[in-house]
Amino acid sequence: MKNVTIALALIASFTTFADMKVGTVNMVHLIELHPTHESNKALVKSTSDDYKSKLEAKQDALKSMAEEAKKTYDDMQNPMLSATAKAEAQKKLEALQQKGNAARQELLRADQHYREEMTDLETRLLRLETSDIRAKISAYAKEKGFDLILDATMAAYAKDSLDVTDDILKAMKVDPAKRKTLKEKNSESK
């Protein structure tokens, strides 16, 4: 009896699903072709380059400290150095080592901070793009009477006839011909 109930529920769900108007979109293409995507990529790259240059400056300062510490150590090895001069050189070396350790710690903190900032920036920009795309999909679905629009990249299989990606691109004011170019570029890179 339990199996019959499950079978009837399945049949009922297929009947309901068969009556639904379903479409698919390729979210990867929609994101890559979103009007702000290229400027967002440029912003991410320039921000990343800025962070890299700041880290490189910190690394250069650390390298200078290490060179100065090595020179001070080498100077301490001079047998002609007086005990007072050796003691001063030792203090200077210890101060440079402490300063170097602090600079290394600061470099690690800055690196971690910049990584978190980059992740946050990329996430926020992607969220803005996908939010806009979802709004366009929702408006399109309501206008055209769709019950369900799925991301085709997440489906194991979907008929090409269900794809409404080009219509969504038009709603985003993007020429659908760019999608063909994108597909060709992606297939060449594989």
Secondary structure, DSSP 8 states (H G I E B T S, - for coil): -HHHHHHHHHHHHHHHHHTS-EEEE-HHHHHHTSTTHHHHHHHHHHHHHHHHHHHHHHHHHHHHHHHHHHHHHHHHT-TTS-HHHHHHHHHHHHHHHHHHHHHHHHHHHHHHHHHHHHHHHHHHHHHHHHHHHHHHHHHHHHHHT-SEEEEGGGSS---GGGB-HHHHHHHTT--THHHHHHHHHHHH--
